[in-house]
Amino acid sequence: MRHALFTIISYLCSMKRLKQGFIYYVLSVLLVGLLLMCYMVGDAVAPSMDALGWLFFLTSCVGHAAVVLLVPLLLGYVPWQLLGWHRVAAALFVAAVSLTTMAAFVNMQVYRIYRFHINGFILNMLTGPGARDIFDFSVQLYLTEAAIALAIAGVCVALWWLAGRLSQRWGRRQLWLSAALPALLLAVANACYVYGSFVVKPSVMKSAQLVPYYFPLSASSFMQDVLGMERHVPDLGEGEAGGELLYPLRPLVVDTAAARRPNIVMILIDSWSRRSLTQECMPHLWQLAHEEQWYQNHVSCGNGTSFSVFGMFTGLQPYYWTTFQSDRVSPLLVDELLRQGYDFRAYPSASLLDPPFSRMLFQRVPHLRVSTPGETAYERDLKIKDDLLADLPRLKAQQRPFFAFIFFDLLHAYSLPRELLNRFQPSWEYGDFARLHNDMDPTPFWNLYRNSAYQTDAMINELIERMKALGLYDSTLLFITGDHAQEYNENHKNYWGHNGNFSQYQIGVPLIVHYPDTALQHPARHTYRTTHYDFVPTLMHDYLGVQNAPSDYCCGRLLSDTTPRLWHFVGNELRYAFLVEGDTILTKEGAGYIDVTDAQLNPVTGYQVSPRQFNEAMRQLNRFYRK
C-alpha cells in the first residue's frame, strides 16, 4: 500500500486530475469508514466495548475502507487518466465508490438479520424461487431502498465536486498527510488486534467481526513462541451479563434424583477414517463395534481438530468459537460434570494449549493436565495410555464418579518406529506430503496410516481390557470416536488429509458407544445420521438429570433420536458448510462465494437455496446470541 501511494503522489504535482482523484479517494474512505462504524449501532457488542476496543474498531473501519477503495483507484481511475480518458475515469471511479458504499449499507441490513455478511447463500436465496415468502419485497421497501441508493449516489457525486474544489487548494503537504492518515489508521488497527487477540480482549475480538471481510493481523504464536511473551488472559467471569451469548436460553433444571452419574470415558482418535475400522486394520475395535452400539453414519462438526472438539464439548456450532473465546464462556457440560462432583481427568497426547482448549473448554477444571512428555506422537500416545491404566484402580476406589478424556494423536502425526511399519506394505516411513498429487497411487501413504491405526487399536484395547478386569466396564459410559476424518484422495479431487473440504472423507468418523444401561447392552448398528453435537444432550439429558429440552442449551439431539439432521453445520465462522438433503454440500468460502457440490465434490450447477429452509437454519444457528 505504501509503495502504491508513493507512486500516485509522485504524479500529483503535475497532473491536476490525478490530484482530484486522490483527494476523492481520501474523502470516499472517510465516507465508507463512517458507514462501517454504524454497524456498531444497536449491536450486542456495544455494551462490552472499552477504550482499546473503540480505538481498534474506529481505526479498523477507516483502514479497511482504505484498502477496499484502493482497488478502484488503482485499477479503475489511474490507468484511464494516464491514457487521457478523463471523463471515463471519473465516471468509473464515482460509480465504483457508489456501488461499494451501497453494498456496505445493504450488508449492514443483512448482518443485523443473520449476523453474517453478504455471501453466496444470501445472493443465491434472493434470486431463487420463494424469496418473497421470507423477505418483504413490498413497493414501500423498493421505494425506500431506491431512495437510499439515490442518496448514496448523490453524496458520492457531491464528494467528487468537493474533491475538485479541494484540489485547487491542497498542496504537497496536505496530500502527504492525507495519504499517511489511512496507512496510519490501518497500522494502529492491526497493532490493537495483535495485542487484543493475544490477551483475548473481548472488545477487540468481537468488534472485528462487525467489519465485513476484514482480516486483521494476529501474531499470538509469534509473540508466545518466538518472543517468549506470556499470555495473561483475564479470569473467567461467572456468567457475564454483558456477553453476547444467551447460553443456555433458559436456566438449567436438574433433577438430582434422575441423575445416574456413571463413570464416563471419552476416547478421541485424531484423524480417524471410517475406512480404517476393519478386521485387518483395527481388529479389536472392529470386534467391539460388533458387540456394542455402532453408529455408522456419524459426522463431525468440522474438518479440523479445533472446531470438532469445540462442538463435542459445547454442543454448539463452531460458528460461536470467537464469541465463546472472547466472552470466556465455559461449556455447560463441563460445568455440570464438575457441579455433580465428577473427577475430571484429561490425557492429551498433543498440547491442550494450542488449540487453546485449556482456556476455552476446560478453564474451570482443577489441576488440568495440558501436555504429555515425549519426542513423538507414538511415545506420547503410549504415555497417556499407560497413565490412564495406572489411574484406573485409584479412580475406581474413590467415592465419586470420574470423567476421563483421552486424546490419541498417532493417526494425525505418522510417527511410528520403522519396526512397526511391517503389517501393511508397501508403506511410507513418514508422511511425504511433497510427493502427493492427484494421479499417484495412495497405497503406500494409506498403509502408513493403517500401520498407525493398528497400533492405536492395540493401545485402546489395553484400556478396555483393564477396565473389564477391574469391573469398571459394565458401569461405564464409553465413547470412542474421532475428532475428524482423514482423506486419501478418495474423491479423486487431489485432497489429502483434512481441512480441505467437507465431504464424508474429512468429516465422517466412526462412533462406538458402550452404554451402562442394561437395555442398551445388546449389539446394534445404527445407520441414521448422528453428529458430534449429540454428545452434550445425550450426557446432560440421559445421565446428568437435566430436564430442559436440548434446544435450550445446544444444537444437537439425543443419540437415540432418529429424526433427520437437516442443514448440518460444519466449519467455522469464516469458512463453513451446510450438509443438506443427500449430503449436498453448500460451502461458504472465506471470500464469500458459495460452492455447491454433491457428496463426491462434483459441482452442482443451478442450485437454488430454499429461502424457507435457509431462514430456519439461520434462526437456529443464531438463537444463542442475545437479541
N, C-alpha and C positions, 0 to 999 in steps of 0.2 A: 504493500500500500504506500509506503514512504517513497519508494522509487517511482511509482506511478504519479504521485502528487508532485514530485520534483520535476518530472518530465513535463507535466501540464503547466506548471508555474513558469517554466523556462520560456514558454510561448506567450505568456500573458502580457508581458510588457510591450510586445509588438503586434498582437492580434486582439483587437477590441472585442470581437465576437466570442473568442475563446475565453476572454476575461469575463464576459457576461455569463457564459455557460457555467464557468466555475463558481461564480457567485450564486447562480441559480441552484447549483448542486448543494452549496452550503445551506441556503435557505430551505431547500427541499428536505435535507437531512434533519433540520430543526422541526419541520412540519411533521414528517413521519415519526420522528422521535417523540414528539408531543403526543401523537396519536397512540403510539405504543405505551406511553405512560398511562393512558386512560384505561388500559387493561386492568390496572390495579383497582379501579373504582368498583366498589361493591364486591370484590373478590374475597374469599375466606382467608386469603393470605394476609390481607391488610392488618388485622389485629396483631400479628406476630412480627411485624416489621420493627426494626430498630435503626440506629444511625448507620451502621455498616450496611444493613440491608437496603436502606434507601439510597445510600451512596452507590452501591452496586447497581440497583435497579435503574436509577435515573441515568447513570452513565452508560449502562448496557443498552438502554433504549436508543440513545443517540448514536452510540458506537456501532450498534447493529444496523441502524438505518444508514450510516455512512458506508458500511461495507456493501449493503444491498444496492444502494443507488450508485455506487462506483461503477457497476456493470453498465448501466445505460449511458453513463457519462463517457466511459472509455470506448464502448462499442457502438453506441447509438448517436453520439454527438461529435466527439473529437474527429473521428475519421471523415465525416461528411463536411465538417467545417474546413478541414485541411484540403478537401477536394473542391471547395468553393461552393458547395450546395448549402448555403446558409439557411434558407427557409426550411428545407427538408430536415436539416439537423435540428433546428429549433422545434419544429413540429414533432419530430420523433422523440426528442428529449422531454418535452412537455407532456406528450401522450404517455410515455413510459412512467413518468413520475405520477401522473394522474391515475393510471391503472394500478401502480404499486400502492398508492395511498388508498384507493378504493378497496383493493384486496386486503389491506391491513384492517380496514374498517369492517368488511364482511367477515373476516376471520375473527375479529373480536366478538361479533354476534354468535358465530359458531362455537367459539371457545366457552362462552357463557352458558351455552346449552349442553355441550358434550364434554367439556373440559379437555379437549384436544384441538389442535389447529387443523385448518382445512387440509384434507388429504384425499387420496383416491376414493376412499369409502364415501365421503360426502359428495364428491363430484359424480361418482357412479350412481349414487342414490338419487341425487337431484335430477338426473337425466333419465331415470328409469321409470317404469310404469308404477303407479301407486304413490308417487311422491306427494300428491295433493292430499292423500289420506293422513299424512304426518304434518306437512307444512301448510300453513295458512296462506296460500297464494291468492289472496283477495286483491281486488282492484286497489283498495286502500294501501295494501302492502307494496304493490308495484309502484304506485304513485309516490309513496314515501321514499322507497329505495331510489327511485329515479331522481327525486328532488335532492336527495343526499349526494348522489353521484354527480349531478349537475353542480351542486355547491362545491364539491371537492374539485371538479374540473375548473370551476371559476376561480377558486383560490389558487390553483396551480398556474393558471394563466396570469393571474394578478402578480404572482411571485416572479414570473418571467419579466413582466413590466418593471417591477421593483428592482430586479437584478440589473436591468438596463440602466435605470437611474443611478444605482449604486456604482455601476462600472465606470461612470463618469467622475466619481468622487474618490473611489478607492485607489490607493497606490500600492507599491510593492509591500510595504509594511502590513497593511490591512490584509492583503492576500496571503501572506505567510502566516499571519496569526489565525486567519480563518481556516487555512489548511492544517495548522497544527492542532486546532481545537478538537476535531473528530478523532484524530490519531491519539491525542492525549486522553480523551474520554474512553476510547477503546482500551487503552493500556490500563487505565485506572480500573475499569470494569473487570478485566481479566485478572489483575492483581487481587482485587477483592474476592473474586471467585476462587483463585488459588488458595488464599487463606481460609475463606469461608468453607470450602469443601474439605479442607484438611482438618479443621476443628469441628466439622459438621454443624455449621451455623444455620439454624432453620430459616432465618430471614433471607439469607443469600441463596440457599439451595432451592427453596420453594418459589421465590420470586423469579428465578431463572427460567422456570417452566412457563411463565406467562409470556415471555418474549418468543414469538414464533420462529421455529427453526434456527435457534440461537445455540451455538455450541461453544461456550467459553472454555478457556484453558483450565486444566486440572493437573496438578503436579504432586499429588499426595504420595505416590510411591517414590518419586524422586526425593521429596523432602524427608521422607521417613527412612528410606533405604540408603540413599546416597549421602544426603546431608546429615543424617543421624538425628533429625529433629523428633521430639516426642509429641505424640498426639494427646492433647489434654481435652478429651471430649467431656462436656458437662454431664453431671449425673442425671440419670433418668428420673423424670418427674412422675408423680403418682397421678396419671390421668390429667394432663394439662388441658385446661378448659379452652385455651386459645388455639388448640391444634386444629388442623383441617379435617381430621378424621372423626367420624362418629362410629366408634368401633368398641363394643358392639352397638347395634342400633337400639337395643333395649338392655337394661341391666340383666345379667345372667341370673337365672333362678336355678338353684342347685338343690336337689333332693338328696341329702346325705344318706338317707335310708336306701335309696335306689342305686347309690354308687357302689359298684362291685370292686373297684380298685385292684385289678390284677397286676402282677408284675408285667412290665411291658419291655420288650426288646425289639429295637428297630435296627435292622441290618441294612445298610445302604451300600451299594456297589457302584462306584463311579463308572459311567460309560458302559452300562450293561446292555448288550444287544440281545433281543429275543432269540436271534439265530444261534446263540451260544448255549441256550438251555436245551441241550441234547444229552442223550445217554452216553455218547462218546466223549463229549467235551466237559460236561459238568454232571457226572453220574449221580452224585449224592443229592444235589438239588433237583435233578430230574426225577429221582425216586421220591423225594419229599413232595414235589409238585403233584405227583400222582396219589400221595397219601393225604394231602391237605386241601385247602381251598386254593385253586389255581385260577387267577384272573388273567385270561388270555387276550383281553382287549383293553389293557391298561395303558394310559398315556400320561406323560409328564406334563408340566405346565411351562416348560422351557426346553431349549436345546443346549443349555449350558448349566453349570453347577449352581451359580449364584441364584438365579431366579427359580430353578427347580426346587432347591431346598427351602427357599423362602415360601413358596406355595405350599409345601408339605407341612410346615410348622405354623403357618398363619391361616391357611385355608382361603387366602385372598390371592387375586391375580397379581403377578409381579408388576403390573401397571402401578401398584401402590408402593413400589420399592423406595423411590426417592422420598415420598411423603412419610413413609414408615421410618426411614432413616433420619430425616430431618426433625420429625416430631419425637423421635426416640421412644416409639411405642413398643411395648413388649407384647409378644404373641399371647393371646388369651389361653391357648392350650398349655403353654409353659407355665403361665401364672397359675392356672387351675391345678396343674400337677403339683406345683410347689405348695399351694394353699392346702391341698389334701395330704400333704406330708410325704410326697414321693422323694426318694433319694435319687436325684437326677445325676447320671454319670454320662460323660461324653468320652469317646475313644476315637479321636480323629487321626487318620494317617497323614493327610495334608493339614496345614495350619487352619485354624478357625479365625485367624486374624485377617486373612486375605483370601477369599471374600470375607467381609467383616461380620461373620456370623456371631462371633463372641459379643459384639456390640449391638447387633440388630435383633438376634433371635434369643440369645442366652444371657443377656446382660444381667438378669436377676438370679441366675443360677450361682449358688455359692461354690467357691473353690473349683471353678470351671477349668478343666484341662483343655488347653488351646493348641497344644502341639505334642509331637512324639519324636524322640530322637531316632536317628537312622540316616544313613547315607542315601539309600534308595527307597522307592515306594515298597518294594518287596520286603526290605528289612523293617520298615515301619509297620507294614501290614502284619508281619509276624509278631511284632512287639505289641500292637494293640490287641491282637488275638490272645496272646499269652497273658496280657494284663487283665483282660476280662475273664479268662479262665481262672486266674488266681483270685479274682474278686468274687466270683460266683458263690463260693462257700460262705464268705462273710455277708454277702447280700442276702443269702437265704437265712442266715442265722439272726439277722436283725428283725426288729418288730414292726417295720414299716415296709410298704411296697417300694419297688425301685423301677426306674425308667433308664434303660441302658441304650445309648445311641452310639453305634459303632460304624465307622465310615471307611471302607476299603478303597484304596487308590490304585491298585496294581493294573487294572484294565485300562486306566487312563494314562499311566506312565510308562508302560512297557519296559520294566527294569528287571527282568528275570536273569539270574545267572545262566551262563552258557550251558551248564549241565542239565538244566531244566527245560531245554528247548527241543527235546528229542521226541516228545509224544506225537506231535503233528509236524510233519515235514513235507515239502521244504519250508523252512521258516527263517525270516529275517532275525538278526540278533538284536536289532533295535528299530525304532520307527524312523525309517529313512524317508522323510517327507519330501525331500528334494526330488525323489525318483517318481513321484506319483503323477499319473496323467490318465486321461480317460480311456486309452486303449490298452493299458497294461493289465497283466494278469494279477488280480488281487490276492491270489492264493498264498504267497509267502508272507504277506502282511497279515492276512486273515489268520494264518496259522500261528503267527506270533501272538495275536490276540487270543486265540484258542488255547495256546500253551499257558498264557497268563490266567485265563478263566479256569483252567483245570486246577491250578494252584490255589486260586481263590475259593473254589469249590471245596477243596480239602480243608482249608482253614475254617470255613463256616461249618463244615461237618464236625470238626473237633468241638466247636462251641455247642452245637446241638446235642452231640453225644454226651458232653459233660453236663448239660442241663438235664438230660434224661437220667444220667447216673445219680445226680443229686436230688432227683424227684421234683425238679422245678418245671419241667417241660409242660406237663399236663395243666398246670395252673398259670401258665404264662401266655400272654398275648404276643405273638411273634409276627413281625412283618419283615419280609425280605424283598427288596426291590432295588431299582437303580435310580440315580438322580435324573439321568437322561440316557439316550442310547448312543450308538457309535456306528457311523455309516462307512461302508466299504464299497462305494460306487454301485450299490445295488440298483439304483435308478438309472445308471449309465449316463449321468449328467456331470461326471467328474467331481462329485462331492465325496470327501473323505473326512472321517472324524465326526465332529459336531460343531454347533454354532454356525452352520451354513444354510440350513433350510428347516422347514417344519414338517417334513414328511415322517412317516412312521419309522423310518430307519434312523431318525435322530430323536424322536420323542416317544416312540413306543417301547416300553420296558416291561420285563416280567414282573409279576406280583404274586408272591406265595404268602399265604396267611395261615397261621395256626391259631385257632380260637380256643380259649379255655372253656367255652361253653360246651357242655356235653352234646347238645343238639347239633352243633356245628363241627363235630369232630369226625364226621364221615367224609370221605373224599368227594370232591366235586370240581368240575370245570365250569367256569363262568365265561360266557362269550359276549355278554353285554358290555357296553363301554363303562369303564371306571377311570378315575383320574386322581392325580396327586392331591387335588383339593378335597378329596373324600376322606383322607385320614383324620382331619380335625373333627368333622361332625361325628364320624364313627366312634372315635375315642370319647368325645365330650358327651354324646347322647347315650351311647350304649354302655359305657363303663365308668364315667365320672359323674353321672346323675344330673347332667344339665338338662333342664326341662324345656328350654327355649327351642323354637323351630330353628333348624340350622341356618335358615336365611337371615336370622338375627345377627349372626357372627361370622359367617363365611359364605363362600360361593359354591361350596361342594355339597354333596349329598351322601347319604349313608352308602357304604359299600354294598349293602344288600338291596339298594334301590335300583331297579332295572329300567327305569324310565330313561329316555334318550338324553344325552348331554349335548344339546344343540348349541352351536356358536361357542364351542370350547376355545377359550383364550389361551394362547401360548406366546411367550416372548416378554418383552419389557415395554416401558412407556415410549421408547424411540422406535424400535423395530419389533413388530408383533404380528400375529396372525390369528384368524378365526378358522376353526375347522367346522364346516357346515355339512349339510347332507351329503352322504357318500364320501366323506372326508375330502371334499373340495377345499382347497387351501386358499384363503383370501389373505394375502400378506401385505401389510403396510410397511413399505421400505422406509429407511431413515430419511430419504429425500422427500417423502410424502406421497409418492405414487403408489398405486395398488397393483399387485401382481396376482393374477388368478391362475391357479393350476389345478390339475386333478391330483389324486393321491400319489401318482407316479411322477409328479412335477412336469407333466406335459401341459403346455399353455391351453387355457380355455378362453376362446375368443367370444366377444359379445356378451359376457356375463353381466347381468344386472342384479345389483344388491336389492333384496326385498326391503323397501322402506320400513314396513311394519316390524319385520324381524330385526332389522338393524336398530331401529329406535328402541325396541325392547332390550336388545343386547346391550346397548349403551346405558339404558336406565339401570339394568342390573349391574353393569360394570362400575357405575359411578355412585351406587347407592350408599357407600360408606363414607362419602365426602359430605361434610356439612353443607347445607343449602345456603 
